[in-house]
Amino acid sequence: MGGAKLIAGHAVRRLRRQHGLSQAAMAEMLAISPSYLNLIERNQRPVSAALLVRLVETFDFDPRALAADAPGGGTAAMRRRLADPMFADLEIDRTELEEWLAAAPGGAEAFARAFDRITGVGEATAAVPAAPDPTLLVRREIERWRNHFPDLDAAAEGLADELRMAAGDLYGALAERLRVRHALTIRILPIDILPDLLTRLDLHARQLQLSEMLEAPARVFALATQLAQLEARAEIDALARGAAFGDRIAERLFRRHLQRYFAAALVMPYARVLRACEATGYDLEIVARRFGVSYEQLAHRLTTLGRVGARGLPFFLMRMDRAGQVSKRYAGSANPVLVEAEGRCPLWTVFAAFDRVGEAVFQLVEMPDGSRFATIALAGNRAGRSVSGVTARFALVLGLEAGLAGQLAAARGHALTGPATPIGPGCRHCPRPACPQRSLPPIGRALIVGERDRPINALVVAPD
């Protein structure tokens, strides 16, 4: 994995044009031949480590931009878009896709933007220009990084070691750090004082105020998040500037994600949490107890373990409600079609988890394109989130490719190579014609309605 080739012709070409250079002039500055630079720009040669160093020294830019700024978000993101059933008959393979990205990066980016606009807006308003969705902008930026930010992980790991040497009690160590370094004290307030808030920073009183409704893991996380704002500001500012959203709400959401990322990395330092996961077979209950975190906090952390040379399993994460609406989705390094799908299949046991609160529900599923995933769904109440007698309830879904699931403690006793439940991305986008659970015909497919018979399936779809 660490030896993967860096194919970034589009980014090198853009860099050259930004500086107003011809291929011959840039090649001379980099001490390579113009023909070699031409091959790099056409994605027929990778950017070597030595050349990457010369590019950084000569043009003073962030080298991660070479991989992060691929048209349409890169090959993996484009493959997810092309997995839509409307493209099934085209059978575009990876090689053809990579040739397209190399030959026409502008056209590929235009296709990606048009596809995202059409699928992100309702059918009735698809032709109406819409304001950018800040959550979508942030998610695309997170996916560019595959939800792994090495600088934040390194800074958090160093601080975690320092705090561990100072005290064995992490909450106490965090509180003392905030008091000594930043003149902030911690105060727990009753719910009638903070009826609508879980945390509040009162700079006048120099207090970080926490609601009594926060459970112990959430209190630790709140302190760690406050430290992220104070001690990881430089790293977070650099990442936010690099994203260049042009949308204030998107930038604030991204900063909040990065602060919580740092907090999770501080509470669950990379090397230690990876060792614990591998030693226990990713037994989530054991690992969560070992680090004193909630199931949701650990699930988030599992999507970030993408360190070169020390990668964890490529999990994806979704959080949804009973109606199938997704409030969080992180592809991590997995990039599965399940994360991108807007519709939800009722055959997916994530919905059954709501009737088995606190119990992890394992399922092997297969998408229409043949991709298979092992998913673990767990539903629970959100502590401190009750408003007017209504308590928020969500299900968290962790998953990864079925071929990797044999390493999971949760998969023991399950036949991972046997039949899987056939699910789809919601009825309107699912091409399976004989599904007895179908409620709507697929987009662009006609219904067959007979006059003399009554089929088993309520909806019979005409073949392609």
HELIX and SHEET records of a PDB file:
HELIX    1   1 GLY A    9  GLN A   18  1                                  10    
HELIX    2   2 GLN A   23  LEU A   30  1                                   8    
HELIX    3   3 PRO A   34  GLU A   41  1                                   8    
HELIX    4   4 ALA A   49  PHE A   59  1                                  11    
HELIX    5   5 ARG A   64  ALA A   68  1                                   5    
HELIX    6   6 PRO A   71  GLY A   73  5                                   3    
HELIX    7   7 THR A   75  LEU A   82  1                                   8    
HELIX    8   8 PRO A   85  LEU A   90  5                                   6    
HELIX    9   9 ARG A   94  ALA A  103  1                                  10    
HELIX   10  10 PRO A  105  GLY A  120  1                                  16    
HELIX   11  11 GLU A  123  THR A  125  5                                   3    
HELIX   12  12 PRO A  134  ARG A  144  1                                  11    
HELIX   13  13 PRO A  150  ALA A  166  1                                  17    
HELIX   14  14 LEU A  170  HIS A  182  1                                  13    
HELIX   15  15 ALA A  216  GLU A  231  1                                  16    
HELIX   16  16 ARG A  233  ALA A  243  1                                  11    
HELIX   17  17 ARG A  248  VAL A  267  1                                  20    
HELIX   18  18 TYR A  270  THR A  280  1                                  11    
HELIX   19  19 LEU A  284  PHE A  291  1                                   8    
HELIX   20  20 TYR A  295  LEU A  302  1                                   8    
HELIX   21  21 VAL A  337  GLU A  340  1                                   4    
HELIX   22  22 ALA A  352  ASP A  355  5                                   4    
HELIX   23  23 ALA A  402  GLN A  407  5                                   6    
HELIX   24  24 ALA A  409  ALA A  411  5                                   3    
HELIX   25  25 CYS A  427  HIS A  429  5                                   3    
SHEET    1   A 3 THR A 185  LEU A 189  0                                        
SHEET    2   A 3 GLN A 207  SER A 211  1                                        
SHEET    3   A 3 THR A 199  ASP A 202 -1                                        
SHEET    1   B 2 GLY A 306  ARG A 307  0                                        
SHEET    2   B 2 ALA A 310  ARG A 311 -1                                        
SHEET    1   C 6 VAL A 326  TYR A 330  0                                        
SHEET    2   C 6 PHE A 316  MET A 320 -1                                        
SHEET    3   C 6 VAL A 390  GLU A 401 -1                                        
SHEET    4   C 6 ARG A 372  VAL A 387 -1                                        
SHEET    5   C 6 VAL A 361  GLU A 366 -1                                        
SHEET    6   C 6 THR A 421  PRO A 422  1                                        
END                                                                             
